[in-house]
């Protein structure tokens, strides 16, 4: 999955925290919802600017980071994690 399409960060948006591209929803928010056991459909219902694909991309990135892959970069887009 190409995470660049779904995840970005910019200093002027949400203090530079990683966000779902095209929204002001932080990865922290999506990850917290997933950790509480919410289904992607329920998260999308709570945050209509998200798509199920973007929620899955956040979860896939979490899995990659937990396996020791590179974390989110400090610039606008994350590196290619393929």
ROPA-753827 format. One record per residue: chain; x, y, z of N, C-alpha, C in turn. Coordinates in Angstrom, 3 decimals. Layout:
BEGIN
+--------+----------+----------+----------+----------+----------+----------+----------+----------+----------+
| cadena |     n_xx |     n_yy |     n_zz |    ca_xx |    ca_yy |    ca_zz |     c_xx |     c_yy |     c_zz |
+--------+----------+----------+----------+----------+----------+----------+----------+----------+----------+
|      A |        X |        Y |        Z |        X |        Y |        Z |        X |        Y |        Z |
...
+--------+----------+----------+----------+----------+----------+----------+----------+----------+----------+
# end
This chain:
BEGIN
+--------+----------+----------+----------+----------+----------+----------+----------+----------+----------+
| cadena |     n_xx |     n_yy |     n_zz |    ca_xx |    ca_yy |    ca_zz |     c_xx |     c_yy |     c_zz |
+--------+----------+----------+----------+----------+----------+----------+----------+----------+----------+
|      A |    0.847 |   -1.177 |    0.000 |    0.000 |    0.000 |    0.000 |    0.894 |    1.241 |    0.000 |
|      A |    0.561 |    2.212 |   -0.833 |    1.324 |    3.450 |   -0.911 |    0.796 |    4.424 |    0.145 |
|      A |    1.514 |    4.537 |    1.257 |    1.064 |    5.384 |    2.359 |    1.141 |    6.865 |    2.039 |
|      A |    1.977 |    7.243 |    1.096 |    2.094 |    8.667 |    0.743 |    0.762 |    9.248 |    0.296 |
|      A |   -0.048 |    8.415 |   -0.266 |   -1.354 |    8.870 |   -0.741 |   -2.270 |    9.231 |    0.420 |
|      A |   -2.059 |    8.627 |    1.574 |   -2.974 |    8.774 |    2.699 |   -2.446 |    9.555 |    3.889 |
|      A |   -1.138 |    9.626 |    4.064 |   -0.582 |   10.220 |    5.281 |    0.435 |   11.291 |    4.917 |
|      A |    0.343 |   12.418 |    5.608 |    1.261 |   13.522 |    5.361 |    1.434 |   14.302 |    6.658 |
|      A |    2.296 |   15.287 |    6.615 |    2.415 |   16.225 |    7.736 |    2.888 |   17.557 |    7.186 |
|      A |    2.426 |   18.622 |    7.826 |    2.811 |   19.975 |    7.439 |    2.833 |   20.819 |    8.711 |
|      A |    3.852 |   21.665 |    8.873 |    3.960 |   22.460 |   10.101 |    2.732 |   23.324 |   10.391 |
|      A |    2.039 |   23.766 |    9.356 |    0.900 |   24.666 |    9.544 |   -0.399 |   23.932 |    9.889 |
|      A |   -0.398 |   22.618 |    9.836 |   -1.620 |   21.854 |   10.097 |   -1.408 |   20.980 |   11.321 |
|      A |   -2.250 |   21.175 |   12.313 |   -2.212 |   20.375 |   13.562 |   -0.825 |   20.360 |   14.192 |
|      A |   -0.123 |   21.461 |   14.123 |    1.187 |   21.575 |   14.759 |    2.243 |   20.660 |   14.160 |
|      A |    2.036 |   20.216 |   12.932 |    3.021 |   19.361 |   12.279 |    2.871 |   17.883 |   12.581 |
|      A |    1.832 |   17.517 |   13.347 |    1.601 |   16.094 |   13.605 |    1.218 |   15.401 |   12.303 |
|      A |    1.528 |   14.121 |   12.172 |    1.087 |   13.386 |   10.984 |   -0.442 |   13.363 |   10.929 |
|      A |   -0.970 |   13.603 |    9.742 |   -2.417 |   13.627 |    9.545 |   -2.791 |   12.763 |    8.345 |
|      A |   -4.069 |   12.457 |    8.261 |   -4.587 |   11.810 |    7.070 |   -4.686 |   12.901 |    6.004 |
|      A |   -4.076 |   12.659 |    4.853 |   -4.001 |   13.667 |    3.789 |   -5.390 |   14.194 |    3.441 |
|      A |   -5.463 |   15.509 |    3.263 |   -6.709 |   16.163 |    2.879 |   -7.662 |   16.393 |    4.033 |
|      A |   -7.215 |   16.092 |    5.257 |   -8.062 |   16.285 |    6.436 |   -7.254 |   16.982 |    7.525 |
|      A |   -7.908 |   17.203 |    8.647 |   -7.217 |   17.688 |    9.838 |   -7.279 |   16.623 |   10.932 |
|      A |   -7.457 |   15.386 |   10.525 |   -7.541 |   14.262 |   11.463 |   -6.140 |   13.690 |   11.638 |
|      A |   -5.661 |   13.690 |   12.879 |   -4.304 |   13.196 |   13.140 |   -4.281 |   11.674 |   13.183 |
|      A |   -3.088 |   11.141 |   12.913 |   -2.918 |    9.700 |   13.028 |   -3.182 |    9.262 |   14.460 |
|      A |   -2.797 |   10.086 |   15.417 |   -3.022 |    9.776 |   16.828 |   -4.514 |    9.545 |   17.098 |
|      A |   -5.365 |   10.362 |   16.491 |   -6.808 |   10.225 |   16.672 |   -7.302 |    8.899 |   16.101 |
|      A |   -6.857 |    8.583 |   14.882 |   -7.285 |    7.334 |   14.246 |   -6.758 |    6.134 |   15.031 |
|      A |   -5.497 |    6.190 |   15.436 |   -4.910 |    5.083 |   16.190 |   -5.592 |    4.889 |   17.545 |
|      A |   -5.966 |    5.970 |   18.191 |   -6.682 |    5.868 |   19.468 |   -8.035 |    5.191 |   19.277 |
|      A |   -8.711 |    5.555 |   18.205 |  -10.010 |    4.941 |   17.914 |   -9.856 |    3.451 |   17.637 |
|      A |   -8.840 |    3.091 |   16.863 |   -8.592 |    1.673 |   16.593 |   -8.243 |    0.927 |   17.876 |
|      A |   -7.448 |    1.547 |   18.740 |   -7.047 |    0.916 |   19.998 |   -8.243 |    0.683 |   20.910 |
|      A |   -9.262 |    1.543 |   20.797 |  -10.479 |    1.373 |   21.592 |  -11.376 |    0.283 |   21.022 |
|      A |  -10.975 |   -0.281 |   19.874 |  -11.741 |   -1.365 |   19.287 |  -12.755 |   -0.941 |   18.247 |
|      A |  -12.702 |    0.326 |   17.835 |  -13.646 |    0.785 |   16.821 |  -13.318 |    0.176 |   15.461 |
|      A |  -14.344 |   -0.179 |   14.733 |  -14.180 |   -0.690 |   13.378 |  -13.917 |    0.481 |   12.438 |
|      A |  -13.213 |    0.241 |   11.328 |  -12.976 |    1.333 |   10.369 |  -14.260 |    2.041 |    9.939 |
|      A |  -15.341 |    1.292 |    9.776 |  -16.617 |    1.899 |    9.376 |  -17.116 |    2.891 |   10.420 |
|      A |  -16.941 |    2.551 |   11.690 |  -17.374 |    3.441 |   12.770 |  -16.502 |    4.690 |   12.825 |
|      A |  -15.221 |    4.533 |   12.569 |  -14.318 |    5.691 |   12.556 |  -14.703 |    6.635 |   11.428 |
|      A |  -14.990 |    6.076 |   10.269 |  -15.417 |    6.904 |    9.126 |  -16.733 |    7.608 |    9.446 |
|      A |  -17.620 |    6.939 |   10.155 |  -18.885 |    7.572 |   10.546 |  -18.640 |    8.757 |   11.476 |
|      A |  -17.642 |    8.623 |   12.375 |  -17.308 |    9.711 |   13.300 |  -16.535 |   10.840 |   12.616 |
|      A |  -15.744 |   10.487 |   11.613 |  -14.908 |   11.458 |   10.891 |  -15.190 |   11.323 |    9.395 |
|      A |  -16.245 |   11.973 |    8.895 |  -16.661 |   11.799 |    7.503 |  -15.609 |   12.202 |    6.465 |
|      A |  -14.603 |   12.957 |    6.863 |  -13.556 |   13.324 |    5.904 |  -12.609 |   12.161 |    5.624 |
|      A |  -12.683 |   11.096 |    6.437 |  -11.857 |    9.912 |    6.232 |  -12.557 |    8.917 |    5.318 |
|      A |  -11.771 |    8.004 |    4.770 |  -12.313 |    6.872 |    4.026 |  -11.844 |    5.597 |    4.724 |
|      A |  -12.513 |    4.503 |    4.431 |  -12.062 |    3.243 |    5.018 |  -10.642 |    2.923 |    4.570 |
|      A |  -10.311 |    3.285 |    3.333 |   -8.949 |    3.043 |    2.834 |   -7.922 |    3.847 |    3.631 |
|      A |   -8.243 |    5.078 |    3.988 |   -7.290 |    5.881 |    4.754 |   -7.121 |    5.328 |    6.169 |
|      A |   -8.198 |    4.824 |    6.764 |   -8.094 |    4.207 |    8.091 |   -7.246 |    2.939 |    8.011 |
|      A |   -7.433 |    2.149 |    6.967 |   -6.617 |    0.946 |    6.789 |   -5.147 |    1.318 |    6.581 |
|      A |   -4.886 |    2.409 |    5.870 |   -3.498 |    2.844 |    5.643 |   -2.832 |    3.221 |    6.963 |
|      A |   -3.562 |    3.903 |    7.829 |   -3.016 |    4.262 |    9.146 |   -2.710 |    2.997 |    9.941 |
|      A |   -3.631 |    2.046 |    9.911 |   -3.412 |    0.802 |   10.647 |   -2.238 |    0.017 |   10.069 |
|      A |   -2.098 |   -0.008 |    8.759 |   -0.966 |   -0.705 |    8.132 |    0.356 |   -0.047 |    8.515 |
|      A |    0.377 |    1.281 |    8.562 |    1.596 |    1.975 |    8.972 |    1.935 |    1.628 |   10.416 |
|      A |    0.938 |    1.578 |   11.271 |    1.160 |    1.195 |   12.670 |    1.796 |   -0.187 |   12.747 |
|      A |    1.287 |   -1.118 |   11.964 |    1.838 |   -2.475 |   11.961 |    3.290 |   -2.481 |   11.500 |
|      A |    3.601 |   -1.695 |   10.473 |    4.971 |   -1.636 |    9.966 |    5.913 |   -1.047 |   11.012 |
|      A |    5.484 |    0.011 |   11.675 |    6.326 |    0.645 |   12.695 |    6.539 |   -0.311 |   13.862 |
|      A |    5.504 |   -1.029 |   14.253 |    5.638 |   -1.991 |   15.353 |    6.605 |   -3.111 |   15.002 |
|      A |    6.765 |   -3.400 |   13.715 |    7.705 |   -4.436 |   13.286 |    9.100 |   -3.879 |   13.067 |
|      A |    9.329 |   -2.614 |   13.426 |   10.657 |   -2.040 |   13.316 |   10.951 |   -1.354 |   11.994 |
|      A |    9.948 |   -1.137 |   11.192 |   10.148 |   -0.416 |    9.939 |   10.242 |    1.084 |   10.232 |
|      A |   10.644 |    1.908 |    9.263 |   10.798 |    3.346 |    9.509 |    9.502 |    4.006 |    9.970 |
|      A |    9.638 |    4.928 |   10.888 |    8.494 |    5.698 |   11.372 |    8.190 |    6.830 |   10.402 |
|      A |    7.206 |    7.621 |   10.727 |    6.801 |    8.744 |    9.890 |    7.934 |    9.757 |    9.816 |
|      A |    8.202 |   10.244 |    8.626 |    9.292 |   11.194 |    8.410 |    8.943 |   12.571 |    8.969 |
|      A |    9.933 |   13.397 |    9.129 |    9.745 |   14.746 |    9.662 |    9.469 |   15.772 |    8.570 |
|      A |    9.093 |   15.333 |    7.399 |    8.775 |   16.277 |    6.336 |    7.365 |   16.018 |    5.849 |
|      A |    6.951 |   16.647 |    4.780 |    5.567 |   16.619 |    4.324 |    5.021 |   15.215 |    4.077 |
|      A |    5.822 |   14.328 |    3.540 |    5.342 |   12.991 |    3.236 |    6.219 |   11.950 |    3.911 |
|      A |    5.629 |   10.802 |    4.169 |    6.420 |    9.742 |    4.770 |    7.229 |    9.057 |    3.683 |
|      A |    8.289 |    8.369 |    4.047 |    9.089 |    7.670 |    3.040 |    8.332 |    6.472 |    2.488 |
|      A |    8.763 |    5.983 |    1.353 |    8.162 |    4.806 |    0.762 |    8.505 |    3.614 |    1.640 |
|      A |    7.496 |    2.963 |    2.181 |    7.712 |    1.859 |    3.103 |    7.513 |    0.507 |    2.447 |
|      A |    7.424 |    0.489 |    1.140 |    7.189 |   -0.775 |    0.440 |    8.382 |   -1.695 |    0.502 |
+--------+----------+----------+----------+----------+----------+----------+----------+----------+----------+
# end
